[in-house]
């Protein structure tokens, strides 16, 4: 998603420096499509993450995370897997509102960053 957004912004330089109305219109539509794709991805991620079982198991998503886990001092917890799952769900329920707030604020920041002259609706109306 980041590459798509970065490409969209790189097109802005070309469209606005050349002051070509056709390129600006293409940029507006491309920016709008990029925003829709980003929004769909954010909603998909939010729904999947909300329904993902928070069982407290340590998951390494990369070799770097694996190295950090194995290089850290060994901490002994006297919790069973069932107790760890209960504690993880308690923690998740405490942090749900903060997580949703971060997602909403991030999305609103992207919407607020839209230049008024680049929205497809504004181009079509004017």
Helices and strands as residue ranges (DSSP letters): H 2-18, H 21-51, H 63-71, H 81-112, G 116-118, H 120-125
